[in-house]
Amino acid sequence: MNKKLLILLILFVVSDGVLNAQGKKSGNFKTVWESEFSNKATRLAMGNEEGTFILGTDDNSATVLSTSGKQLWEGDFKKITTNKTNNSEYQYYIYSSNGGYLFLFDRRKLGTDRIAVIDVATGKELWNSENYQNLLSKDATEDTEIETVKYIAELDAFMIAQKDGLNMVKAKTGEKIWETKLFKGSVGKYIYDKAKNQIVMLNFKPTALAALFSGFKNQLVKINAANGEILWDATFRGIVEKELVTRKPVVDLTIVGDKLFMWMDGIQCFNIDNGQSIWDVTYENDITKASGGLIGKKMRTSIYGAIADPIYTDDAVYIVVIGTRDRTKYVEKHDLQSGKLIWASEKIVGAFAMPNIYKTGNRVMVQVGGKVEVQELRWEEATTGASTAMGALTGTSGAIKMWVPYIFYDYKAQKNGVLSLDDKTGQTVWRSEKFDKRITDLIIHQDRTVFVGDGDEFYSYDIETGKQLFDVKHNDAKVGKATDVINFGDNVVVLSEKGLASYKKEDGKRNYATEKIRGVDYFYHIGDNYFLRDQRNSKNIIYGIDMTNGETKGSVQSKGRGGNPRYGDGIDITADGEFIFAFKNKKVEKIKVNN
């Protein structure tokens, strides 16, 4: 055999369009394979949680690859669907271990809207319909949730909201299981009781159907999932807000014993058996909105996570409330059964954000200050598939003015600190305000010790007495200001602007410091793996980190669109954290995290 040919065969094995690149590195990660979609993945590019199916779509077609990178199927939507669903500017992927569903929306300005559902495993149409209209709001994008369609994983079914009521439809067949005209609006939140096959859910008025509704009312219902029978119907107070960019409803439901708690503009408590209202505590939610900007600029901004979520125990609930007049904040403890106020803390003056409270032993630990999530819409030039095509025809850049979404984390100027409250009285046992313009989340260790950092220092306190156990000069680690803390066994890893530093919980002794990573603003703990994310300057870089020594296992920089919204453009990660998928137009690369 020709020597040159033999070398090529050893280096590369090409099969069905898949490049088996076992010697190639991606950073220090190992590339398992590289492959291509038949189409350009401009709309969706992601895998199911196990990484056994990899989907890439554009407006009009899809390709699905196997876990080994081989093409399972490809096709145009108008050929796959019997109702010729074609230009699907909004697509909804519900993933599962057996492939999942690709839900297509063909919205038509002149004519009847079409939907179709495709089996991701086979590429076959499962069902289609023209019975469901006005499902999308005008500003729906891949960054937003669908307000009128909710997938109920426990039942493998879709709840579809329409003008005249709610429909439950089998995900596999489209068969209508039931419809009810007694529940109007979209499902904002639900809890499923498998033992009784019952759903407790609340509604909100979806943007897409808002103008069509008449007589809309806030509804909290318990419903028989088998036939749609309303077992009880209650009215709740307030208006369900939706996040600015993601459009997720800002509301939560929690069941404790025989009581249902609804968090929204306070806490409303209901009897889970009959829906009777038991008690209600009103206080503001944590949404802060602003609009406008400098002359010539437009911006909409909302802040989330500034107020801690309630803490429920067997006999009490702990909440953070805002004073109605002075805007100062308090921690309150209420009796779970009656809602009666047991105690209120002292005024916590100058606090914009109080994102976390912790119940530990006979203390309530309060974090004053810290990161908040900022969602913004900025009126600026951007490109879309349609504008790019027009630009190619006209010889221009194709950029148009539009609202461009941004989601990031930030600190707000305030007086930061840690408070320890007595659980019986609410009195302040001790307080520390040694923190600069920022403060990390708290790490509670064995109900005895609390760890917290700021930009330049890392502290440990005895929870009972407030005695400072150690103070480490974190700036000596030369990794920049602290941004977050990661609980890692006997150690605390401090995520910082330029890298990482690890400290022993026992005495604060530094295990390591590494200045190899800059600009990280988020971390993920997936399976047994830790990842850091840098999204500065419109980049999206994912680092895999060995937390035992701070070494970087590898990194992947996004070069394309798609990916899972949780990880940013062009990147998806399997649920066990063992594999990363990187997407760029037609190309997809599977990367092994642990070599």
C-alpha positions in Angstrom: 0.0 0.0 0.0 1.2 3.5 -0.8 2.9 4.9 2.3 1.2 8.3 2.1 -2.2 6.7 1.7 -1.5 4.5 4.7 -0.7 7.5 6.9 -3.9 9.3 5.8 -6.0 6.2 6.7 -4.4 6.0 10.1 -5.1 9.7 10.8 -8.6 9.9 9.5 -11.5 7.5 9.2 -14.3 9.1 7.2 -17.7 7.4 7.4 -21.1 8.8 6.4 -19.8 12.4 6.5 -18.5 12.0 10.0 -14.9 12.9 10.8 -13.5 10.6 13.6 -10.9 13.0 14.9 -9.6 11.1 18.0 -6.2 12.9 17.9 -7.7 16.4 17.6 -7.9 18.7 20.6 -10.4 21.5 21.2 -8.4 23.6 23.8 -7.4 20.6 25.9 -10.7 18.9 25.3 -10.8 15.9 23.0 -12.9 16.1 19.9 -14.9 12.8 19.5 -16.2 13.7 16.1 -17.0 16.5 13.7 -20.0 16.3 11.4 -22.3 18.4 9.3 -26.0 19.0 9.0 -27.5 18.9 5.6 -29.0 22.4 6.2 -27.6 25.4 8.0 -28.7 25.4 11.6 -29.8 29.0 11.8 -33.0 28.4 13.9 -32.2 25.6 16.4 -29.1 23.7 17.1 -29.1 21.5 20.2 -29.2 17.9 21.5 -31.4 16.0 23.9 -30.2 15.7 27.5 -28.4 12.4 26.8 -26.8 13.7 23.6 -28.3 10.8 21.6 -30.1 13.0 19.1 -28.6 16.3 17.7 -31.0 18.6 16.0 -30.3 21.4 13.5 -33.0 23.5 11.8 -33.5 26.5 9.7 -36.8 28.2 8.8 -37.8 25.4 6.4 -35.9 22.2 7.1 -34.2 20.0 9.7 -31.4 17.5 10.1 -30.9 15.1 13.0 -27.7 13.3 13.8 -27.1 10.3 16.0 -24.8 10.2 19.1 -22.0 9.0 16.8 -22.5 11.9 14.4 -24.2 10.0 11.6 -27.2 11.5 9.9 -30.5 9.9 11.0 -32.7 11.9 8.7 -33.1 15.3 7.0 -35.9 17.0 5.1 -37.9 20.0 4.2 -40.9 20.8 6.5 -43.3 21.2 3.6 -42.5 17.7 2.4 -42.5 16.1 5.9 -45.8 17.7 6.9 -49.1 16.8 5.2 -50.5 20.3 5.7 -47.4 21.8 4.1 -46.2 23.7 7.1 -43.2 25.5 5.8 -41.9 28.9 6.9 -41.6 28.2 10.7 -40.0 31.3 12.2 -40.7 29.9 15.7 -39.8 26.4 16.6 -40.2 24.6 19.9 -38.0 21.6 20.8 -39.2 19.3 23.6 -36.4 16.9 24.1 -36.5 13.5 25.7 -34.3 10.3 25.8 -36.3 8.9 22.8 -35.8 12.0 20.7 -38.6 14.3 21.6 -40.8 16.6 19.6 -40.2 19.4 17.1 -43.2 21.8 17.3 -43.5 24.0 14.3 -45.4 27.3 14.0 -46.2 28.5 10.5 -47.7 31.9 11.2 -49.5 33.5 8.3 -50.5 37.1 7.9 -53.0 36.3 5.2 -54.5 33.0 5.9 -54.8 30.3 8.5 -51.9 29.6 10.9 -50.5 26.1 10.8 -48.8 24.0 13.4 -47.2 20.6 13.0 -45.3 18.2 15.3 -42.4 16.1 14.1 -40.9 13.0 15.8 -37.2 14.0 16.2 -36.1 10.3 16.3 -37.6 9.4 12.9 -38.3 12.6 11.1 -42.0 11.6 10.6 -44.9 13.9 11.1 -46.9 12.9 14.2 -49.8 15.3 13.6 -50.7 18.8 12.4 -53.6 21.2 12.9 -55.1 24.4 11.7 -57.5 24.6 14.6 -55.3 26.6 16.9 -54.8 30.2 15.9 -53.0 33.3 17.3 -50.6 31.2 19.3 -47.6 33.6 19.1 -47.1 37.1 20.1 -45.7 39.5 17.6 -42.3 39.7 19.3 -41.8 36.0 19.9 -38.2 34.9 19.5 -36.2 31.8 20.4 -35.3 33.6 23.6 -38.9 33.7 24.8 -41.2 31.0 26.1 -44.4 30.2 24.2 -47.2 31.7 26.3 -50.0 29.8 24.8 -48.5 26.3 24.6 -47.3 24.5 27.8 -45.8 21.0 27.6 -46.8 18.9 30.6 -43.9 16.4 30.8 -45.7 14.2 33.4 -48.5 13.6 31.0 -46.7 13.8 27.7 -49.3 16.3 26.6 -49.7 19.9 25.5 -51.9 22.5 27.1 -53.0 24.8 24.3 -54.8 28.1 25.3 -57.3 29.6 22.9 -59.9 32.4 23.1 -62.7 30.1 24.2 -60.8 27.9 26.7 -58.0 25.4 27.3 -57.3 22.2 25.4 -55.2 19.2 26.5 -53.7 17.4 23.5 -51.7 14.2 23.3 -48.2 15.1 22.3 -47.7 12.0 20.1 -51.0 12.1 18.2 -52.6 15.5 18.6 -55.7 13.9 19.8 -57.7 16.2 22.0 -58.0 14.6 25.5 -60.4 17.2 26.8 -61.2 20.9 26.6 -62.6 23.2 29.2 -64.3 26.6 28.8 -64.1 27.1 32.6 -60.3 28.0 32.5 -59.3 30.9 30.3 -55.8 32.0 29.5 -52.4 30.3 29.5 -51.0 28.0 32.2 -48.6 30.2 34.2 -47.5 27.5 36.6 -48.6 24.1 37.5 -48.0 21.2 40.0 -48.9 17.7 39.1 -50.1 15.1 41.6 -49.3 11.7 40.1 -51.1 9.6 42.7 -54.4 11.4 42.1 -53.8 12.4 38.4 -54.6 15.9 39.3 -53.1 19.3 38.3 -53.1 22.5 40.3 -52.5 25.4 37.9 -53.0 29.2 37.6 -53.6 31.3 34.5 -52.4 34.5 33.0 -53.5 36.6 30.0 -51.1 35.7 27.1 -49.9 38.6 24.9 -51.0 36.8 21.8 -54.6 36.5 22.9 -55.0 39.5 25.1 -57.2 41.4 22.7 -59.4 38.4 22.2 -60.3 37.7 25.8 -63.5 39.0 27.4 -64.3 38.5 31.0 -60.8 37.3 31.9 -60.3 36.6 35.6 -57.4 35.3 37.6 -57.9 31.6 38.2 -56.2 29.1 40.4 -57.8 25.7 39.7 -57.4 22.0 40.7 -58.3 19.9 37.7 -58.8 16.2 36.9 -56.1 15.5 34.3 -58.1 12.6 32.9 -61.2 14.5 31.8 -60.7 18.2 32.5 -63.2 18.4 35.3 -62.6 21.4 37.5 -62.4 20.1 41.1 -62.2 23.6 42.5 -61.8 27.1 41.3 -60.3 30.0 43.3 -59.5 33.6 42.4 -56.0 35.0 43.2 -54.9 38.6 43.8 -52.6 40.5 41.5 -51.4 40.4 38.0 -48.9 37.7 36.7 -45.9 39.6 35.4 -43.6 38.1 32.8 -39.8 38.5 32.5 -38.8 41.1 30.0 -36.7 38.9 27.7 -37.6 35.3 28.5 -41.3 36.0 29.1 -41.4 33.5 31.9 -44.2 34.1 34.3 -42.8 35.6 37.6 -44.8 33.3 39.9 -44.3 30.2 41.9 -46.4 27.4 43.6 -45.4 25.4 46.6 -47.2 22.7 48.5 -46.5 22.2 52.2 -48.7 19.6 53.9 -52.3 20.4 53.1 -51.6 23.9 52.0 -50.9 25.5 48.6 -48.7 28.7 48.6 -48.7 31.1 45.7 -45.8 33.5 45.5 -46.6 36.7 43.6 -46.8 40.2 45.0 -46.6 38.5 48.4 -47.8 35.0 49.5 -51.3 33.7 49.2 -52.2 30.5 51.1 -55.0 28.1 50.0 -56.4 24.8 51.2 -55.1 22.2 48.7 -58.3 20.1 49.1 -60.9 22.7 48.4 -59.2 25.9 47.2 -60.4 28.0 50.1 -58.3 31.0 50.8 -56.7 30.8 54.3 -54.4 33.8 54.5 -52.7 36.4 52.4 -49.6 38.6 53.0 -49.1 41.3 50.5 -45.7 42.7 49.6 -43.9 43.8 46.4 -42.2 41.3 44.1 -38.7 41.9 43.0 -39.2 43.3 39.5 -37.6 46.7 38.9 -38.3 48.3 35.6 -36.9 51.2 33.8 -36.9 52.5 30.2 -35.3 55.1 28.1 -31.7 56.1 28.2 -29.4 58.7 26.7 -30.7 61.0 23.9 -31.0 58.9 20.7 -30.8 55.6 22.5 -33.6 53.3 23.6 -33.5 50.7 26.2 -35.8 48.7 28.5 -34.4 47.2 31.6 -35.7 44.8 34.3 -34.0 43.4 37.3 -34.7 40.0 38.8 -33.5 38.1 41.9 -33.2 41.2 44.0 -35.5 39.8 46.7 -35.0 36.4 48.3 -37.5 33.6 47.6 -39.6 32.6 50.6 -38.3 29.8 52.9 -40.9 27.3 54.1 -40.5 25.1 57.1 -43.1 22.8 58.8 -44.5 25.6 60.9 -43.3 28.9 59.4 -42.5 30.9 56.3 -39.7 33.5 56.1 -39.9 36.4 53.6 -38.2 39.6 52.7 -40.5 42.6 52.4 -40.1 46.2 51.3 -41.4 49.0 53.5 -44.2 50.9 51.8 -43.1 54.4 52.8 -39.3 54.4 53.4 -38.4 51.6 51.0 -36.3 49.9 53.6 -36.4 46.1 53.8 -37.3 43.7 56.6 -37.2 40.0 57.2 -40.5 38.6 58.5 -41.5 35.3 60.0 -45.1 34.2 59.6 -47.0 31.3 61.1 -47.6 28.7 58.4 -51.1 27.8 59.5 -52.6 31.3 60.0 -50.2 33.7 58.3 -49.9 35.6 61.6 -46.8 37.7 61.9 -44.5 36.1 64.5 -41.7 38.7 64.2 -40.2 41.3 62.0 -36.6 42.2 61.9 -35.1 45.6 62.4 -35.0 48.0 59.4 -32.3 47.0 57.0 -31.5 50.4 55.6 -29.8 51.1 52.3 -30.4 47.6 50.9 -31.4 47.5 47.2 -30.9 43.7 46.9 -31.4 41.0 49.5 -31.2 38.0 47.2 -30.8 35.3 49.8 -31.9 34.3 53.2 -30.9 31.0 54.9 -32.5 29.1 57.8 -29.8 27.3 59.7 -30.3 25.9 63.2 -31.7 28.6 65.5 -30.5 31.4 63.2 -31.7 33.1 60.0 -28.8 34.3 57.9 -29.5 37.3 55.7 -27.4 38.3 52.7 -27.6 42.1 52.1 -26.3 42.8 48.6 -25.1 40.6 45.8 -25.6 39.8 42.1 -28.9 40.4 40.4 -30.0 39.3 37.0 -30.5 42.1 34.5 -32.7 41.6 31.4 -32.5 44.3 28.7 -34.0 45.1 25.3 -31.8 47.5 23.4 -32.9 49.3 20.3 -29.9 48.7 18.0 -28.8 47.3 14.6 -28.8 43.6 14.3 -29.2 41.0 11.5 -31.9 38.3 11.0 -32.3 35.6 8.4 -34.6 37.8 6.4 -32.5 40.9 6.7 -29.4 39.0 5.6 -31.1 37.7 2.6 -32.3 41.2 1.7 -28.8 42.6 2.3 -27.4 40.0 -0.2 -29.9 41.3 -2.8 -29.3 44.9 -2.2 -25.5 44.8 -1.5 -25.9 46.2 2.0 -25.0 44.8 5.4 -28.5 43.6 6.0 -28.6 45.1 9.5 -31.9 46.6 10.7 -33.0 48.4 13.8 -34.7 46.1 16.3 -35.0 45.3 20.0 -32.0 43.1 20.8 -32.2 41.0 24.0 -29.4 40.9 26.7 -29.3 38.9 29.9 -26.4 39.4 32.3 -25.6 39.7 36.0 -24.6 42.9 37.8 -24.1 44.5 41.2 -26.1 47.5 42.5 -24.5 50.2 44.8 -25.7 49.7 48.3 -24.5 48.9 51.9 -23.6 45.3 51.8 -23.5 43.0 54.8 -24.4 39.7 56.6 -27.0 39.6 59.4 -27.6 36.7 61.8 -31.2 36.8 63.3 -32.5 34.9 66.3 -35.1 32.5 64.9 -37.3 32.9 68.0 -37.4 36.7 68.2 -36.1 38.1 65.0 -33.5 40.2 66.9 -30.2 40.8 65.3 -27.6 38.6 67.1 -24.7 39.9 65.1 -23.9 41.8 62.0 -20.9 42.3 59.7 -20.6 45.1 57.2 -16.9 44.6 56.2 -17.8 44.3 52.6 -16.9 46.6 49.7 -19.2 47.3 46.7 -20.0 43.7 46.2 -20.7 40.6 48.3 -20.9 36.9 47.3 -23.6 34.5 48.2 -23.3 32.8 51.5 -22.1 29.2 52.0 -23.5 27.5 55.2 -21.4 24.6 56.5 -22.9 22.1 59.0 -25.1 24.8 60.5 -22.0 26.1 62.3 -20.0 28.2 59.9 -20.8 30.7 57.2 -18.4 31.6 54.4 -18.7 34.8 52.3 -16.4 37.0 50.3 -16.3 40.4 48.7 -14.1 41.9 46.1 -10.8 41.7 48.1 -11.5 39.6 51.2 -12.7 36.1 52.1 -14.3 35.6 55.5 -15.5 32.8 57.8 -17.8 33.4 60.8 -19.3 31.3 63.6 -23.0 31.4 62.9 -24.0 31.3 66.6 -21.8 34.1 67.9 -20.6 36.0 64.9 -17.0 35.4 65.9 -14.8 36.0 62.9 -12.9 32.7 62.4 -10.6 34.0 59.6 -10.1 36.8 57.1 -8.1 36.0 54.0 -6.7 38.7 51.8 -8.2 37.4 48.6 -6.5 40.2 46.6 -3.2 38.5 47.4 -4.3 35.6 45.2 -4.0 38.0 42.3 -7.0 36.6 40.5 -9.1 39.9 40.6 -12.2 40.7 42.6 -14.4 37.8 43.8 -17.7 37.4 41.8 -19.1 34.1 43.2 -18.4 31.2 45.5 -18.7 27.5 44.9 -19.2 24.9 47.6 -16.8 22.1 46.9 -16.5 19.6 49.7 -14.0 20.7 52.4 -13.1 23.8 50.3 -14.7 27.0 49.0 -13.7 28.0 45.5 -13.9 31.7 44.9 -14.7 32.6 41.3 -13.0 35.9 40.4 -12.6 38.3 37.6 -9.3 36.8 36.4 -9.4 33.3 37.7 -10.0 31.0 40.7 -8.8 30.7 44.2 -9.6 27.8 46.6 -9.6 28.0 50.4 -9.9 25.4 53.1 -13.1 25.7 55.2 -11.2 24.6 58.2 -8.7 27.5 58.4 -8.9 29.6 55.3 -5.6 28.3 54.0 -5.3 28.8 50.2 -5.2 25.5 48.2 -4.4 27.2 44.9 -4.9 30.3 42.8 -5.0 30.3 39.0 -5.1 33.4 36.8 -5.7 31.6 33.6 -9.3 32.5 33.1 -10.6 36.1 32.8 -14.1 37.6 32.6 -16.1 34.7 33.9 -19.6 35.7 34.9 -21.4 32.4 35.5 -20.7 28.8 36.6 -22.5 25.5 36.0 -22.3 22.4 38.2 -23.5 19.6 35.8 -23.1 16.0 37.0 -19.7 15.7 38.5 -18.3 18.5 36.3 -17.9 22.3 36.7 -18.0 24.8 33.9 -17.3 28.5 33.8 -18.7 30.9 31.2 -17.2 34.1 29.7 -19.6 36.1 27.4 -17.8 39.4 27.2 -17.7 41.3 23.9 -20.3 39.1 22.3 -18.2 36.0 22.8 -19.4 32.8 24.5 -16.6 30.7 25.9 -17.2 27.6 28.1 -14.3 26.3 30.3 -14.2 22.9 32.0 -12.5 23.1 35.3 -10.9 20.6 37.7 -12.0 22.1 41.0 -9.5 20.1 43.0 -6.5 22.0 41.5 -8.0 24.8 39.4 -6.6 23.4 36.2 -8.5 24.0 33.0 -9.6 20.8 31.3 -10.3 22.6 28.1 -12.4 25.4 26.6 -14.9 25.8 23.7 -15.6 29.2 22.1 -18.9 29.5 20.3 -18.6 30.3 16.6 -22.3 30.0 15.7 -25.9 30.4 16.6 -28.2 27.9 18.2 -27.3 25.9 21.2 -29.2 25.7 24.5 -30.2 29.1 25.8 -28.9 28.1 29.2 -25.3 27.9 27.9 -25.5 30.6 25.2 -25.2 30.8 21.5 -23.6 27.8 19.8 -23.1 25.6 22.8 -25.0 22.7 24.4 -23.9 20.3 27.2 -25.3 16.9 28.1 -27.1 16.4 31.4 -24.2 14.5 32.9 -21.7 17.2 31.9 -19.5 14.6 30.0 -20.0 16.0 26.5 -20.2 19.5 24.9 -21.7 20.1 21.4 -20.4 23.2 19.5 -22.4 24.4 16.5 -21.5 26.6 13.5 -23.9 26.8 10.6 -23.8 23.3 9.1 -21.0 22.0 11.3 -21.3 20.4 14.7 -18.5 19.1 16.9 -18.9 16.6 19.8 -16.3 17.2 22.5 -15.4 15.0 25.4 -14.9 16.8 28.7 -12.9 14.2 30.7 -10.0 12.6 28.8 
